[in-house]
Amino acid sequence: MLQAQIFIDKDDLYGTRPLYEFIMQQLLLNKVKGATVYKGIMGFGANQQMKRPDQMFSFDDPPIVITFIDEDAKVRDVLTRLRQEYKGGFIITHHVDPFEA
């Protein structure tokens, strides 16, 4: 199985709607096994500038991580389709093994 993580800002848009909503809708349409959106408390990216969205008087966008998991081929296919629609963000993948007791 393959897990993908997509790093974006909460206020990133796809057209007029939040990007994370667009991505989650695409994951639902492609029937991936599972996905979660996480809102970060603090973070930084390639620009090396710390974002502290919960600090008083901060205008920083909260960092968002969307994680989803499915079979390797499906994850790669979905990521390819998403990249055709949106070029931003940072995406990583890694292999995972489901825990079975």
N, C-alpha and C positions, 0 to 999 in steps of 0.2 A: 504494500500500500504506500501511497505517497501523500504527504501533508504539504500544503502550500500555505504561506503566510504573505499577506499583502499589507504593506505599511503605507498609510496615507494620513492626511490631516482630516479632522472631522468636518471642516467646512469646505473640503474639495467638492466640486460639483461635476455632474455629468448633465449638461444642458442646464435645466433649472432645478434638478433634484439632487439630493445628497448622493455623492459617489458611492458611499457604502451601501445605500439602499439599492442603487442600480446593480452593484456587484452581487448583493445577496439575491436579488430577483433573478439574475442570470444563473446563479448557482441552483436556485430552485427550479428554473426552467430546464436546466441540464441534469436535474435529479441526482446531484451529488449526495453522498451518504450523510454528510453532516457539515455544518458551518456555524461559526460563532463570530460576532463582532465584539472586540474588546476596546474600551476607552482607556487611554493611558493617563496617568497622573502627571508624568513628566517624561521628556524625551529630547533627543537631538538626532539630526540626520547628517548628511554629507556636508552641510554648511557649518557644522560644529557649533551651532548656536543652541543653547539650552532653551527649551520651551517649558514654561511653568504655567499652564493655563488656569490652575486653581489659586494662584497667588493674587492677592488684592491688586487691582489696577493693571492686571495683565490682559493683553489683547491677543495672546497666543492661541492658536488653534490647538485643541487637544489632539494628541496623536491617536490614531486608530489602527488596530491590527485586525484583519479578517483572516481567520484560520479555517481551512476546509480540508477534508480528507476523502479519498476514494481510491479506486484502482489507478495504477500509474498512468495508463493510457487516457483515462477519462480526465484526470487532473491536468495532464499536458494539453489535451484538446481544449478544455475549458480555459486554461491560461492563454492559449494561442488566440482563442476567440475574444477574450477580454482585452488582450494587447492590441487587437485590430480596432477596438473601440476606444481604448484609453491608453495613452503612452506613458503617463506619469506613474508615481508611486514606486515602490521598491518591492520586488517579489523574490522570495526564496522558496525552495522546496527541499524536503528531506524524506528519506524512507523511514517508515514506522512499522512496527509490528503490533497488531492488536493483542492485548493481554487476554489470555484464556486460562482460567483457573482449572 
